[in-house]
Amino acid sequence: MRVFFVVDIKNGSVVAGKSGERERYQPVSHVSSLVKSDEPVDVISEIKPRFLYAADLDRITGKGDNFDILHQIAPMVDELIADCGFRRSEELENLPFIPVVGTETFDITHLDRKCYVSLDFKGKFLDASGRFRSWQAAVEFLNSFDLPGIIVLPIHSVGTMKPDFSLLNIALEVSENPVMIGGGISGMDDLLRLKEMGCRGALVATAVHRGRIPVEIIRKGKI
């Protein structure tokens, strides 16, 4: 199972996500035992992850973008995947990273290429298309694509150290694409459980900053 380190970028700085309350996210240096800087390049230089997931919170919320930073950090890792609040297929072209399209902002019925798809939840399934009777139906629709992965992302669990595995269990049953999860992973026990469940990837940040997932795991990129 691959392990992706996560950076949430807002106003050019790395912030610590918590329960999807984006306006209240703190600078990551305020909560981390590993980094003293909030500059994305500094954080990546210190952590040295193999695989990186980035969320451009400004672009997701329609308040600008951090593309310059993503261009800087892409060469620093083996693979960068990024959710930049994409809304149209043409936005997915000529990027220095692998795009993640999130159902919060992207109508997945317009998907026309290989990319990661994030199934976004915040209490309920966030479906920009408005076309699916359930999130399971969205997963079934995505089975018609050969994707590198779908990401089960309960945004309400981010930073809580309390993962929601119930959604993952269902996704693993329904999906014919590799399934990954983000949000709330609290430590090595969770990672080992996810691996046993057949999860193909995990997105982690808080547990790394708090020393509950060794940085060596992040640098190796898998367990």
N, C-alpha and C positions, 0 to 999 in steps of 0.2 A: 504494500500500500504506500502510495506517495504522500508526502507531508508537505503542504505548502505553507510558508510563512505569509502572514497577511499584513499589509500596510493600508490603512485608510488615510487618504490624503485630502486635506481641506485647507484652502488658502495657502497652499504651498508647503504645509507642514504635516507630519504624521500625527494623527490623533488616536486616542484610545476609544474604541466603540463601546457603547453600553446600551443594550435594550432598544437599539434603533432610534434613540432620542438624539438625533444628529446635531441639534442646536446646543446640546449640553456636553458634547464630546470634549474631553480634556486633552491637552498636549501629552503625547505618549511618555515624555520624560517625567511627568508627574506621577506616573503609576508603574514605571518600569524599574526593575532592579538591574537591568543590563545596559540601558542607554541613557545618556545625559543630554543628547541633542534631539531636536524634533525635525531636523533637516533630513529628508528622505535618503539622500546619498550617504549621510553620516550613519543613519540607522542601518542601512543595508551593508555598509562597510564594517560596522561593528558586529552585526548578527551573522553575516555571510551565508545567507540561505542559498540552497541549491535551486529550489523552486519557489516562485513568488507569485502571490495573488495581490493585485492592487485594486482598490476601489477609489475612483475619482469622485469624491462626494460632491464637489462643486458642479461637475457636469451632470451627475445623477439628479441633482436638485435644480438644474438649469441656472446656475449662478457663476458661469465661467468654466474654465478647465485647467488641468494640470498636465497637458500633453508634453510640455517641455521637460518636465520632471520624469515622465514615463520614458521619454527618449533617452534621458541620462541613465536611468537605472536598468533599462533593458539589457545592455551588454554586461551588467554586473552579475547576472544569474544565468543558469542553464536554460530556464524557461520562465517567461513572464506571461501571466494571463491577467487580463484587466477588464473590469466592469466600469465603463465610462458613461453609463446612462444612455447607451445607444438607442436610437428611436427609428432609424431607417437602415436598410441593408447597405446602401451606398456608403454609409459611415464606416463600414467594416473593411474597407479597402486600404491597402498601402500602409498598414500599421506596423510598428516595430515590435509588436507583441501579439499574442493570440487573444482575440476578443472574447469576452464573456458577455452574452446578451442576457439581461435580467428581465424576467416577466413583469417586473414593476414598471418598466419603461418601454419595452419592446414588444410589439405584436408578433409573437412567434409564428403565426400563420403566414407571415411574410418572409420567413427564414429561407435563404436560398444558397447557403454555403456551410462548410464545416466550421464550427466554433463551439465553445462551451455554452451551455444554457443554464442559467441560474433560476431555479424555481423559488421565487421570493415569497416569503410569508411574513406577515406582521399581524398576528392574531388570526388572520384569514389569508387565503391565497391572493396575492396581488397579480391580477391578470389584465395587462394593458390592452389585450385584444378584446376582452369582454365576450369571448366566444365559447368558452369552455364551461360545461355544466359542473365540472369538478376539476381539481388539480390532477387527479388520476387520469382524467381524459386528456389533459395536456401532455402527460407523460406518454400515454398511448399514441398521441399524435406524433410525438418526437421519435417514436420507434421507427417511423418511416425514414429517418435520417441516420446516417452513420456518423455519430458525433464522438469527439474525444472524451466527452463526459457531460453528465448533467449534475448540477450542484443543488442539493437540498439546503436552502438557506433560510432558516427561521430567524429573521432579523431581530425578533424580540428576545432571542436567546444570546445574542452577541454580547460578549463581555461578562456574562452572568456566571460562568463556570457551571452552568446547568444545561447540558445538551438535551435536545428533544429527539430521541431515537425512534419515536413512534412514527413520525413521518418517513424516516429513512427506511424502516421496515417495509412500509407499503411501497415506497419507490423501488426498493430492491426486488420486490415481487413483480412489479408491473413493467419496469424498464428493461429494454433490450440493449441499452447503451450503458457504459460504465457509470456508476453512481458515486458521487462524492458528497461530503457534508461539511458545512461550516456553522459556527455559532455555538458557543457555550462549552466547547471541549475543555475538560478540566485538568487533564493530566495523562500520564502514560497508561493508566488503567483503561481510560476511555479509548485511547488509540488502539490498544490491543483488542479491546472488545469490537471496535469497528472493523479491524482486520479480520477477526473471526467471523463477523457477520457477512463478509464479502464486499465491504466498501472498498472502492478503488483509490480513494483519496480523501484527505482531511485538510481543512483550512484552520490554522491555529495562530493565535497571537497572544491573548491575555495569559494563557497558561505558560507560555514561553517567557514573557516579561516577568512573571511572578516566580519563575524558577521551577515550575511543576512539570515542564517538559524540557529536558536537557537541550541546550543549544546544539549539541553534537548531532541530535536527531534532525534538526533543521538543516544543518550543514550536509548531512548525508542525504536527506531528502526522502527517506523511506524507512519503513520498519518491516 
